[in-house]
Amino acid sequence: MIDWISFVIVLVASLVGATVVVSAYALGIRLLTIGGRTPVVAPAEFTDAITVISPEEAARAAKRAAKAARKSPLTEGRKRAAVVGAWACFALSGIAVLYGIYLIVPALHGG
């Protein structure tokens, strides 16, 4: 027999948890960009990679990020606040993931 109420509770908790993690991370990336610290990932070679950007493409992306940072209408204080907000969002995302792991791991050991 399936306990449907428990099933729905787990379903809703999973959806809310995933939404919190993804939204907090996406907002953190957006705030980093607003703060003038656009994350640019250096090219890397991976086995079975679908797409690998060239060093030239990475340099162009870094140049665009630097240009966007120079054109920002925000004051230095607002940029700093955006970066602090970004790290707060990343922390919230990480805490949500760790809390989810905390909830799962004791259940695996019968606790």
C-alpha positions in Angstrom: 0.0 0.0 0.0 1.3 3.4 -0.9 1.1 6.3 1.6 0.0 9.0 -0.9 0.2 11.8 1.6 3.9 11.1 2.3 4.5 10.7 -1.4 3.0 14.2 -2.1 5.0 15.7 0.8 8.3 14.4 -0.6 7.3 15.5 -4.1 6.5 19.1 -2.9 9.6 19.2 -0.7 11.8 18.1 -3.6 10.3 20.6 -6.0 10.7 23.5 -3.5 14.2 22.5 -2.6 15.3 22.3 -6.3 13.6 25.6 -7.0 15.4 27.3 -4.1 18.8 25.9 -5.1 18.5 26.8 -8.8 17.0 30.2 -8.1 19.5 31.2 -5.5 22.4 30.1 -7.8 21.0 31.9 -10.8 20.3 35.1 -8.8 23.9 34.9 -7.5 25.3 34.7 -11.0 23.1 37.6 -12.0 24.3 39.7 -9.1 27.9 38.9 -9.8 27.4 40.1 -13.3 25.7 43.3 -12.1 28.5 43.9 -9.7 31.0 43.8 -12.6 32.5 40.4 -11.9 31.2 38.4 -14.7 32.5 34.8 -14.3 34.6 33.8 -17.3 35.7 30.2 -17.5 39.0 29.4 -19.1 38.9 26.9 -21.9 39.6 23.3 -21.0 39.9 20.0 -22.8 37.6 17.3 -21.6 37.2 13.9 -23.0 33.8 13.4 -24.7 33.1 17.2 -24.4 30.3 18.5 -26.6 31.8 22.0 -27.0 35.1 23.3 -26.0 35.8 27.0 -26.5 39.1 28.2 -28.0 41.5 30.5 -26.2 40.4 33.2 -28.7 36.8 32.8 -27.8 37.6 33.0 -24.1 39.6 36.2 -24.6 36.7 37.7 -26.5 34.3 36.8 -23.7 36.7 38.3 -21.1 37.0 41.5 -23.2 33.2 41.8 -23.4 32.9 41.2 -19.6 35.5 43.9 -19.0 33.7 46.3 -21.3 30.3 45.7 -19.7 31.9 46.2 -16.2 33.3 49.6 -17.3 29.9 50.7 -18.7 27.9 49.9 -15.6 25.8 52.8 -14.3 26.1 51.5 -10.7 28.1 53.3 -8.0 31.0 51.4 -6.4 28.8 50.9 -3.3 26.0 49.3 -5.3 28.4 47.1 -7.1 29.9 45.9 -3.8 26.4 45.3 -2.5 25.6 43.2 -5.5 28.7 41.1 -5.1 27.9 40.6 -1.4 24.3 39.6 -2.3 25.7 37.2 -4.9 27.8 35.4 -2.3 24.8 35.3 0.0 22.8 33.6 -2.7 25.6 31.1 -3.3 25.8 30.5 0.5 22.0 29.9 0.6 22.2 27.5 -2.3 25.0 25.6 -0.7 23.2 25.5 2.7 20.1 24.1 1.0 22.1 21.4 -0.7 23.9 20.5 2.6 20.5 20.4 4.4 19.1 18.1 1.8 22.1 15.8 2.3 21.6 16.0 6.0 18.0 14.9 5.6 18.9 12.0 3.3 22.0 10.5 5.0 20.4 9.6 8.4 17.5 7.9 6.5 20.0 5.6 4.7 21.3 4.4 8.1 17.9 3.6 9.5 17.8 6.7 11.7 
